[in-house]
C-alpha cells in the first residue's frame, strides 16, 4: 500500500513483512496468553519490575516506579546523586533462541501443558517472501518472535528474567525497571564517579548475558542522566564509558519513548 510520507520506495528498510494467520490461531493464542498471564501473576513466575503484557502495569506504572525510587532515596539524605542509565536492545524480538526461552520457562516452573503449547507453537515455523508476482521458496525460522502478539510479549518477559537477576545487586545499590526491550538502571551514591563505575560493572554483566541469549544492545540509544538536589555539590563533567563506548551526560532523556 502506497503512503504519502514514504518518499523513497527504493530503500529496502521501509518495507515490513505482513504475516497472515488463521483466525482460529489468533483466538487460541489469546486464550493461552490470558491463562499464562493469570499464572504469572498468581505464582510470581517473573519479577515485579517487569512491565508490559501484565495486568495493571503499563508505561505510566514504570515511570511512577522510577520517580518513587528517586524520592525514597532523597528522603534519607540530600547529599546523594541518583543516576539513571537507559539501555535499549537491538532487534530484541528477532534474535530470541527458542530452546533458551523454553529452558528458562521450565526453570521458572511454568505448567507442562503451557510449555508443550509454546514449544509446538514455536517449532516448524517457516517464512515465504512475496514481491509482486514473485514468490520465494519457504525457509525455516529457528529464531524470531513477533512483537505484535500479546502471547509472545509475555514470553519475552521470561527471556529477560535472568538478565535482571544477574544485574540486581544490593551491594551496588542498583534497581531496575524492565519494559520488554527497554531497561532502565538506577543507582545512587555520594559521588557521580562511583555511580559511573557501578554502571560499567553492570554493563559487563549485561554483555555476558547478551552472548548467551543472542541479544545485542543498541549503543547509539544508551542514555545517561543524573538527579540531585543541588548540582554544585557534584562534578557534572563525568561520563560513563561502556566497553569503549562513551555515553555523554544529558539534561533530559526519553524513558520508554516518553
C-alpha positions in Angstrom: 0.0 0.0 0.0 1.5 3.3 -1.1 1.9 6.0 1.6 2.5 9.7 1.0 5.1 10.0 3.8 7.3 7.4 2.2 9.4 9.4 -0.3 11.8 6.7 -1.5 10.4 3.2 -2.1 13.8 2.0 -3.4 15.0 1.9 0.2 14.6 -1.7 1.5 14.3 -0.5 5.2 10.8 1.0 4.7 9.3 -2.4 3.8 7.8 -4.6 6.5 6.6 -8.2 6.2 2.9 -8.9 6.9 2.1 -12.4 8.3 -1.4 -13.6 7.5 -2.6 -16.1 10.2 -5.6 -18.3 10.5 -8.3 -16.7 12.7 -8.5 -19.8 14.9 -4.8 -19.5 15.6 -5.3 -15.9 16.8 -8.1 -16.9 19.1 -6.1 -19.8 20.6 -3.1 -17.6 21.2 -5.2 -15.1 23.0 -6.7 -17.8 25.3 -3.3 -19.1 26.1 -2.0 -15.6 26.7 -4.7 -14.9 29.2 -4.1 -18.2 31.0 -0.3 -17.6 31.1 -0.9 -14.0 32.3 -3.0 -15.3 35.2 -0.5 -17.9 36.1 2.4 -15.4 36.1 0.6 -13.1 38.5 -0.7 -15.8 40.8 2.6 -17.7 41.1 5.1 -14.8 40.7 6.8 -16.6 37.9 8.6 -13.4 36.8 9.8 -10.3 38.6 7.6 -7.4 39.7 9.8 -4.9 38.0 8.9 -6.4 34.6 6.1 -4.5 32.8 4.2 -4.8 29.6 1.7 -7.5 28.8 0.8 -7.7 32.5 -2.4 -6.6 34.4 -2.4 -3.1 35.9 1.2 -2.5 34.6 1.9 0.0 31.8 4.3 2.7 30.8 2.8 5.0 33.4 3.4 2.3 36.1 7.1 2.2 35.0 7.6 5.9 35.1 5.8 6.2 38.5 8.1 3.5 39.9 11.2 5.3 38.8 10.0 8.6 40.3 9.1 6.9 43.5 12.5 5.3 43.9 14.2 8.7 43.4 12.1 10.3 46.1 12.7 7.4 48.5 16.5 7.9 48.2 16.2 11.6 48.6 14.1 11.2 51.7 17.1 9.8 53.6 19.7 12.4 52.6 20.1 15.3 50.2 23.8 14.7 49.6 23.2 11.8 47.3 23.3 11.7 43.5 20.9 9.3 41.7 22.0 8.2 38.2 19.8 6.5 35.6 21.2 4.6 32.6 18.7 3.7 29.9 19.6 0.7 27.7 17.9 -0.4 24.5 18.1 -3.8 22.9 18.7 -4.1 19.2 16.1 -6.1 17.3 15.3 -8.0 20.5 12.4 -9.9 19.2 14.3 -11.0 16.1 17.0 -12.8 17.9 15.2 -15.0 20.5 16.6 -18.5 20.8 13.6 -20.8 21.2 15.5 -23.5 23.1 16.8 -20.9 25.6 13.3 -19.5 26.1 11.8 -22.9 26.8 14.6 -23.7 29.2 14.0 -20.5 31.2 10.2 -21.1 31.3 10.8 -24.6 32.6 13.2 -23.2 35.2 10.5 -20.8 36.3 8.2 -23.8 36.8 5.7 -23.0 34.1 3.0 -25.7 33.8 4.0 -28.5 31.4 0.8 -28.1 29.4 1.7 -24.5 28.7 5.3 -25.4 27.9 4.1 -28.0 25.4 1.8 -25.5 23.7 4.6 -22.9 23.4 7.1 -25.5 22.1 4.6 -26.6 19.4 3.8 -23.0 18.6 7.4 -22.0 18.1 8.6 -25.0 16.1 8.2 -25.8 12.4 7.9 -22.1 11.6 8.7 -21.0 8.1 8.5 -17.8 6.0 7.8 -17.1 2.4 8.6 -13.6 0.9 6.3 -12.4 -1.9 7.3 -9.4 -4.1 4.7 -8.5 -6.7 4.2 -11.8 -8.6 7.5 -13.4 -7.5 7.4 -15.8 -4.5 10.5 -17.2 -2.8 10.7 -20.7 -1.5 9.8 -21.5 2.1 12.6 -21.1 4.7 12.6 -22.5 8.2 12.8 -19.9 11.0 14.5 -21.0 14.3 14.6 -17.6 15.9 12.4 -14.5 15.9 9.1 -14.0 17.8 6.7 -11.4 16.7 6.4 -8.1 18.6 2.7 -7.8 17.7 1.4 -10.7 19.7 0.4 -10.4 23.3 1.4 -14.0 23.9 4.9 -13.5 22.6 5.3 -10.3 24.5 4.8 -12.1 27.8 7.1 -14.9 26.6 9.8 -12.3 26.1 9.5 -11.3 29.8 10.6 -14.9 30.7 13.6 -14.3 28.3 14.6 -11.2 30.3 14.4 -12.6 33.8 18.0 -13.9 34.1 19.4 -10.5 32.8 17.6 -8.6 35.6 18.5 -11.2 38.3 22.2 -11.1 37.3 22.3 -7.3 37.4 20.2 -6.6 40.5 22.7 -6.1 43.3 22.1 -4.8 46.8 25.9 -4.1 47.4 26.0 -1.9 44.3 22.6 -0.2 45.1 21.2 -0.9 41.7 17.5 -1.3 40.8 15.8 -1.9 37.5 12.6 -1.4 35.5 12.1 -3.6 32.5 9.8 -2.8 29.6 10.5 -5.6 27.1 13.4 -4.2 25.1 14.0 -1.1 27.3 15.9 -1.5 30.6 16.4 1.4 33.0 19.0 1.1 35.7 19.1 3.3 38.8 21.9 3.6 41.2 22.9 6.1 43.9 26.0 7.1 45.8 27.7 10.2 47.2 29.8 10.8 44.1 28.9 10.6 40.4 32.2 8.8 39.6 31.1 5.9 41.8 27.8 5.7 40.0 29.6 5.6 36.7 31.8 2.8 38.0 28.7 0.8 39.0 27.2 1.2 35.5 30.4 -0.1 33.9 30.3 -3.2 36.2 26.6 -3.8 35.5 27.0 -3.4 31.7 29.7 -6.1 31.8 27.1 -8.4 33.2 24.6 -7.3 30.5 27.2 -8.2 27.8 27.8 -11.6 29.3 24.0 -12.2 29.2 23.8 -11.0 25.7 26.3 -13.6 24.4 24.3 -16.4 25.9 20.9 -15.1 24.8 21.9 -13.8 21.3 20.7 -10.2 22.1 22.7 -7.1 21.3 22.4 -3.7 22.9 22.0 -0.6 20.7 24.8 1.6 21.8 23.5 4.7 19.9 20.4 4.7 22.1 22.1 4.4 25.5 21.3 7.5 27.6 22.5 8.8 31.0 21.1 11.4 33.4 21.8 12.4 37.0 19.3 13.6 39.6 20.5 15.7 42.5 19.0 18.3 44.9 21.9 20.8 44.5 24.1 20.5 41.4 27.0 22.5 42.7 27.8 19.7 45.2 28.8 17.3 42.4 31.2 17.1 39.4 28.9 17.1 36.4 31.7 16.5 33.8 32.0 12.8 34.4 30.6 10.4 31.7 30.1 6.7 31.6 32.4 4.5 29.3 30.8 1.2 28.5 33.1 -1.2 26.6 35.0 1.6 24.7 31.7 3.4 24.1 31.3 6.7 25.9 27.8 7.9 27.0 27.6 11.6 27.4 25.5 13.1 30.1 22.2 14.7 29.1 20.0 17.2 30.9 16.9 15.3 29.8 16.2 11.9 28.2 13.3 9.9 26.9 12.4 7.0 29.1 10.3 4.4 27.3 9.9 6.9 24.4 8.1 9.4 26.7 
